[in-house]
Amino acid sequence: MEVSMRVKVFVFLIAVSFLLPPSSQTMFAQGKEGARVKRELSKARKKKEKTFRVDFRNKDIQDVLKAFSAIIGKNIISDDKVRGNITVISPKRIPVSRAYQYLTSILAVKGFGVVREGNLLKVITLKDAVAQAQDIHIGRGPIDPDWLKRNKVITAIVEIEHTKPSRLAGILKRVTNTKTEVVDYDEVNTLILTGGALEINRLIRIIDKVDKPSLEEKPRDEDQGTSWGEFHLYELENQQADKLEATLKRLTLPPNLGKKKKKVKPNQPNQQQRRKNIEVVAHKESNSIIFIGNEEEWKLVKGLIQKLDTPRDQVLLEVLIVEVTADDVNSFGIDWVAGNGTAQFNSGLIASSNVIDLTPGDNFGNTTGVNTLLGFSLGVLEKGTNNVLALLNANISRQNFAVISAPQILTLDNQEAEIDVGSDVPVQTAQRIGGGTGTDQFTVNQFDYRPTGVKLKFTPQISNKDTITLNLLQEVKSISGATEDVTLNPTFQKRSIKTVIRVADNQTIVIGGLVSTKKTKSVRKIPVLGDLPILGYLFKRTSTVIQKTNLLVFITPHILTKKSVADKITQEIIELQKEENKRFEQRLK
């Protein structure tokens, strides 16, 4: 029954096909073809890519690597440091084509990376993976999509245009993980980044946003300047008009610049044209340059002025001068008289003590009751008289003296600066007596003043690599020995350093130092008796003086290119001064 029904349907369809017009037959054929295409598309949709499901609960990392090795179809080896357990749960199935990227993400969480070598995958620590990065990306352009897909460990070399690489590196280190290396190279304005491709790509995007021209870096107006016929006025912004005028007047212009060339007859010899001097006048009040010439000459001179009229960087030089002096004195001696002066040991101790009045007069030889010796003194007097029979003195003294000076001075690039802090000390140079005789005489003293204190003179020269060449003169003058009598001249000490050095921005270095030790030992004794053990101290006087001096000079230059940097350093100095004032007020209380 079923077979006969199929036969009847088949016959009916054939008959209908013969009865339909040709156009209807074509439409019927097209409908059959469209149905076939739909069936094939449906089959293609049903044919899905191979997938896998991740469900690792506290699994050993070696078991996870073994499972992924089977999924990816590559051999995986791991370093001995690759240890621990992993927990990964994925509710959806993952295409096999994304298995490698999934593996690198899992390992990165644990601090491990994958290095691909042909058909072999090596799992090592991220620190070792960074060190073994072989692929290098140059510039800020897009990173290879294949590297991003596999999150491959790469090295990127990025040039920095508007800021200092070391400052930008500090920002990047705060926003990235500890496994990514950020190395700054200020000498060539470059940052070197090493890590996963995805993280490196993110850091490059941050650099693009941060490394922008500051508001202070405004472009120069090319149309700057005003012209009235052959008179042209240019207002300077950075240079001094009189100094620039002197420079321009030394230059000459090409002959016939901006003028029509005259035709030369065939038999007429060529006359060599002389170069024209630049005609400029400086106007100090408006700090402007006035130029006289045609448009072509003005165009050339204006370009030269714009190149010269550029802002100059400033340099703040901090100097720290530390001088420490230590004096150690150790003295012991005995002066004595016996037998009414027939035997004595006199080393000058009694005379220097002022115990005996040595002034001619009625009190000559009597005791004064005053002792000017330092330390411990013991005197023995003759019974019933004021005669001194013996005087013992023992003294140990230590004196430390420290001088700390910290001058600071700011100047422009290639501009000499000088700071002098101190006082003038009078020094007698001549003496004259006049007025006649007796009480009419008077004395006239002539004095000169000698400077003391700290003097600093330097000229900075900034290079393109943020290094500074300093032509430096540093001098310290002080009084080493002073007296209350103004007619007796003091003794001056002078320590100076004159040098040319090269130092990096914000770098502190020592440019000079002096370490000296002076030891003086004096012995006054009676021969033979003074060398006896213990008893020899009754016949000698010893004195030992040790002087130590340490002098060090430190400098720290700062390049103040931007207003923000200058404001920051100024604020730091103000805060430091406030703290010093607070300490001083506390000491007064």
Secondary structure as UniProt FT lines:
FT   HELIX           2..19
FT   HELIX           22..46
FT   STRAND          51..52
FT   STRAND          55..60
FT   HELIX           61..72
FT   STRAND          75..78
FT   TURN            80..81
FT   STRAND          85..89
FT   STRAND          94..95
FT   HELIX           96..98
FT   HELIX           99..109
FT   TURN            110..111
FT   STRAND          112..117
FT   TURN            118..119
FT   STRAND          120..125
FT   HELIX           126..131
FT   STRAND          135..138
FT   HELIX           145..150
FT   STRAND          153..159
FT   HELIX           165..175
FT   TURN            178..179
FT   STRAND          181..185
FT   HELIX           186..188
FT   STRAND          190..196
FT   HELIX           197..210
FT   TURN            215..216
FT   TURN            222..223
FT   STRAND          226..228
FT   TURN            229..230
FT   STRAND          231..235
FT   HELIX           241..248
FT   TURN            249..250
FT   STRAND          252..253
FT   TURN            255..258
FT   TURN            266..267
FT   STRAND          276..277
FT   STRAND          280..283
FT   TURN            284..287
FT   STRAND          288..292
FT   HELIX           295..308
FT   STRAND          314..338
FT   TURN            339..342
FT   STRAND          343..345
FT   HELIX           349..353
FT   TURN            362..365
FT   STRAND          376..381
FT   TURN            383..384
FT   STRAND          388..405
FT   STRAND          408..412
FT   TURN            413..414
FT   STRAND          417..434
FT   HELIX           438..440
FT   STRAND          442..462
FT   TURN            464..465
FT   STRAND          467..481
FT   TURN            486..487
FT   STRAND          491..504
FT   TURN            505..506
FT   STRAND          509..525
FT   TURN            527..528
FT   HELIX           529..531
FT   TURN            533..534
FT   HELIX           535..539
FT   STRAND          540..560
FT   HELIX           563..588
//
